Amino acid sequence: MLKELRIKNLTIIDDLRIRFEAGLNVLTGETGAGKSIIVDALGLALGERAQTDMIKTGKDEASVEAFFDISGHPLLEDMGIISDEGVILRRHLSSAGKSRAYINDSIVNIQSLFEVGRSLVDMHGQHEHQSLFSTDNQRTILDFYGRLQSERAEVEAMFREVQSLKKSLFELKINVKERAHKTDLLSFQINEIDAASLKPGEKEMLGEEKLILSNLNKLNELTETAYTALYESEGACIERLSSVVSRLKEMSAIDPGIRETLGLLESAMPLLEDAAIFLRGYKEKYDLDPHRLEYVEERLETIKRLEKKYGDGIAAILRYRDDAEKDLIALGQTGEKTDMLETQVKEIEEKLIGAAVRLSEKRKKTAEEISKAIEKILKELAFEKAGFKADVKPAALSSSGMDIVEFLFSANPGESLKPLSKVASGGELSRIMLAVKSTLADVDRVPVLIFDEVDAGIGGRTAESIGVKLKQLARTHQVICITHLPQIASAADFHMMTEKQMTKEKVYVRIKELSHDERKTEIARMLSGKITDLSLKHADELLGRSV
């Protein structure tokens, strides 16, 4: 439950601590005494929207802190925040427009603060009464009462999946022309590369061959000259070396010391003969087809053209070709993918419709139950002849199922049931909201309920009925009620009064916890606007009834 609220530098509040107790907490006070400021402050601590004009004039920062006596909160466990000794929600507002949020001294974003706050406190004011007009909210209330959240989540998940698959299918189908164009392009590119019959290293080999072919006459001339000088001409190198060897052999017969030199020259002779044979072969090598150079140049030009399209070097061109083939295969599988998606959509849609039908049947059964429960409570709230019905009607399939839920109401006998938005007044809406919250009490896990002016537009015996109902609701929840009605205030387990006090320098708000006698005085003031013997007697009677 909410144990304490501390407010600093908010509007006309300097520094205010407010203590709360279990059961029904009532906050009263004259109009303009600051009750709405306290509700707004708690809203800030729970993650509601903030405005810089809420900061007290002359101050740079305002803060609100709410302490809840609760431990082991699952949302906080998911966030890694320890809550064994309670939960403190804290909000700081800066005049510069910045807002900071903390949970147990861990800084969090506003959305996280709002999610945790919403799980701890359910606030109801005039704005929340108006939310009863929304058929979406009415459907949510029905699902909550029937504990249909898992069934609704199942429908929503399947609906989202179907929508996602349909989107993918639509994108596949609208891109048929684009895919056909890409298929043609990839096929052309693959065929063009394949037609070239490229081989790794071919470009380098062709480059060398082109250089040779471009200098063929010079190479033939040089080869012929070298061969002639080495072997064929008169006084050729081999002939002269043979002569030298003969002379050295004669010398070695006289001087054996020359034999080493003779050996060297004799070993050179086979090398020269091999070289001569090699040069003779080269003469034949350069005697090539005169059209070979033209072919080599055309081949290199083909490689150059392909490089401009597909990458530098034959290896890059062949890689591009392999990647294009993979893309072409993938595009060829698009038809199969389309068929698969269509089958998948059909299967999930069938499951979705089945789940939506089951949810609809449960909603209709739940509608009968909640209608009886709310109508019963409305009678306790002085709507003796009122009629209420949760009407479930078919609707187009959506993430919420295939139903529209609309709350129908009639305050008087003989009147037909009509939508709340057309027949309910402000005071009636307050009671209907209380009836709804009372009906949801057993399934509502939010521990703290706040009713801001639930008594709008009502009085007399109806107010007493509301007080009794709030008292009953406080058995399972901590209830905090801002009220102007003495009948409700007299039902309180813990009664506080707001006072706005003024000095020459400033205006400030204070909270007073009322004793039994002080409660009697406050209720007397609420009854007649002033304290009289008669109003005190009436206040005493009201307090006696609530004991």
KAKAHU-V870374 format. One record per helix or strand of 3 or more residues. SS is the DSSP state (2 for helix, 1 for strand). FROM is the first residue (numbers start at 1). LEN is the number of residues. If there is no record, write none. Layout:
ss;from;len
SS;FROM;LEN
SS;FROM;LEN
This chain:
ss;from;len
1;2;9
1;13;7
1;24;5
2;35;11
2;52;3
1;61;8
2;74;6
1;87;8
1;99;5
1;106;3
2;110;11
1;121;4
2;126;8
2;135;11
2;149;26
2;176;21
2;202;13
2;216;17
2;237;18
2;256;30
2;292;19
2;314;19
2;334;47
1;387;12
1;401;10
2;420;4
2;426;15
1;448;5
2;460;14
1;478;5
2;486;4
1;494;9
1;507;7
2;516;13
2;533;14
